[in-house]
Amino acid sequence: MRQLTVRGGGGVRGAGAGGRLLTICLLNVAVVALGAAGDAESPPKPDYQSAPQIIQLVKLESSIDAGTVTAIVAADLNGDGRKDLAVAWYATDNEAPAANQRCVSIYIAEANTFRRSARLDLYVYNSSSPAFSIFRTGTAAMTAGDFDGDGDLDLAVAAFYGDELYFIENLGDEVFRPHLKFMFGFNSPGNFVTPPEMVTADFDGDGRADVAYIVDPVQFPDGDMIHFWRTERGISNMYRVTDWTAYGSELLYQWLRSLTVADFDGDGRPDLAFTALDHEYSGDVPVVSVWHEFDPVTGYFKTYDFFPGMSCSDVVGVQAQPGCPAGLALTDNNGTKMQYWSAVCGGPLGFTLIAQVTGYAGLAPSRGMAIATGDLNGDGQPDVVTKQLRGSVTDANQIEVTLSSGEGASWTLVMPTPVSTLGLATQTYNGILRPHNLVVADVCGDGRPEIVAGFAASYDNYEDESDNSRSLKIGIWEDFIGN
């Protein structure tokens, strides 16, 4: 595993020419040393079980008690057609809370490199009343969208166990301005909200992206399961919409763990789907709820529920059938199983269980797996990547690949695991926070998606017990070569 360290380029303004360059997309992109002339040799194909390239976000002090990457977004943040990376992370010192870090780091893709453009510090420590500190417990979910309609992608990031969030305005030229907002209109010492996932879509059709996130898996403060934010003007005017909700279901939802957005009913508009338990009819029956056909005049979605027969940890929309609505891929709450539910094509909204795949690593009882999709083997079909929400430095199979064929009718878990996560640790506690720090996207600009994943505090040399140095890292696994 190659360790590549980035230093410099901090602050809110972009590092520009002075930013350090990180050569990261090495396996299938010709690399020429900076300032050198001539052709480079063709790089080797990736090994079947290939180690990732590593971006080190931060070297942790020995006093840090906990830290993790909580969310990764791949989006074109500078308008050059390449996907860049935004990474939300935190590091906590229980004895000296003023030294805590809650940050979003932004890396700009350039040719075969990533350059750290900005590190936005979201933490505001209140020494007289620490409970009122901003992002006091850490970061949680993050998403990207053009919230103000100016053509640039902005960011939204929520707190882990808090009641505040930031909208990060993209001003262009790699300048980013954070705007602090409070979900209930004021700062409080209460830890009311901990969104496990956050999504972006233009639900009301006004040309600006809206934000939706799960408020809290259980508590539902203000009676809301999902919060929506929008603006008619600029980012500083983002506000929480209090009258968007759903009707048509008699279920009592509890334990909302995951959220996704796609067109599930085929009307060309974005819909929401989330996993939960039905707490109304004795037994906490697992349910997937789809909110669709949003009416911006009334503020109501229609509701469609179905029962997958397993408690779910994550859900993602899957466009496996061209010309048909998106289906759903689900992971179970123990990290052992994946289901694919195909949407009804050409009929009323509905879903059919097409495939169930077992044999995943099962490293995360009661936590499960994060899930992301992309065409990894170039056959035109969306494949699935899963990441166990628990895992130690010795667990090589925290990330696993499942390939699809025949318009999603057949799914195969690749064995042995095609990527290696040796030396990287996934946070093993914080039961409500389910970090969705997994992305499948073409971040190397070669037309094929890479796997990008974030991890918790990991030893820099896990094979040397005398080396106690730790870092927060993300790994990038390049083009998967299928059997």
Disulfide bonds with the S-S distance in Angstrom:
Cys25-Cys444 2.10
Cys324-Cys345 1.81
